[in-house]
Amino acid sequence: MTYVAKDYSKLVGMAGFSDALINNHFTLYQGYVTNTNKVLDALDALAKGDKAATPEFAELKRRLGWEFNGMRLHELYFENLGGSAPLNKGGKLAAKLAEQFGSVEAWEKEFRATGAMRGIGWVVTYQDSATGRLINFWVNEHDVANPAGCQPILVMDVFEHAFMLDYGLKRADYIEAFFRNIDWNAAETRLR
């Protein structure tokens, strides 16, 4: 099975994101899809060639997490963008956020603070599949700190490529633009 980049062109023209920024981001995402396929093909060839115990196989296996998670996290990120309606305060996501954090505003304050931390990575509100608990996580690298057994609910890219072209070092301004464009329906459908 070959992975194919999904079409997120509906996001072009989104307020707060220049066309150049969003198109650059799509190109980066396409690279993750391409590299996921290349790594999987190379691993398959090594395994079929009875070379699964080689250093090449081991390094490619390690690299797979970076490429695959880079692909998937970007898909989740793009899929929870493009909205303009506010969070439905009577919906199940708002209720769960209020239950876990005391209020939707308290969750948002923590999510924004996590996104404003120094460093590169992702901010993801995950739902623990075992308990249903919502937790805001900092994911430093695509393949590091993704909590096992958890469902991503809302994903925000805070690598520099997600904002530097439009906002320079003003990450808070990017986070504000991100919040103005959340597709809350997409986030709510991920909730279990």
Residue, then its C-alpha position, 0 to 999 in steps of 0.5 A: m500500500t502506498y500512501v498518497a498526500k491528501d488534498y488540503s487546498k481548501l485551506v489556501g486563503m485562510a485568514g492569518f495564513s499567507d498562501a506562501l506559508i500554507n503552500n510551503h507547509f503542503t510541500l513539507y507534508q508531501g515530503y513526509v508522505t514521500n519519505t514514508n513510502k520510501v522508508l517502507d519500501a526500503l524496509d520491505a526490500l531489506a526484510k525480503g533480502d534477509k537483511a533485517a538484522t543489519p544496521e541499515f534496517a535498524e536505522l530505517k526502522r528508527r527513521l520510520g517513526w519520524e516520517f510516518n508521524g510527520m505525515r499523520l500529525h500534519e494530516l491531523y493539523f490540516e484537518n482541524l483547520g479551516g473552521s470559522a465557527p466558535l466551539n459549540k459550548g453545548g457540545k460534547l467537546a466543550a463539556k469534556l474540556a470543562e469537566q477536565f480543566g474546570s472551563v473551556e477557557a482554562w483549557e485554552k489558557e493551558f493549550r496556548a501556554t504549552g504552544a508558547m513554550r520555547g522549542i519546536g514541536w507540536v501541541v496536542t490535546y490527547q484523550d487517554s483511551a483508557t480513562g477518557r481524560l484529556i491532557n495537553f501534551w508537548v510533542n517535541e519531535h514527531d517520533v518522541a512523546n506521542p502518548a501510547g494509546c491516546q487519541p489526538i483531539l486537537v493538533m497545533d504545529v509549532f515548528e518554525h515552518a508553521f509560522m515564521l514566514d508570516y509571523g517571524l518570532k511572534r509565535a503568540d500571533y500565530i497561535e491567535a491565528f490558529f485559534r481563529n481557524i480551528d475546525w471545532n467539528a473536526a476536533e469534536t469528531r475525534l473525541r470518544 
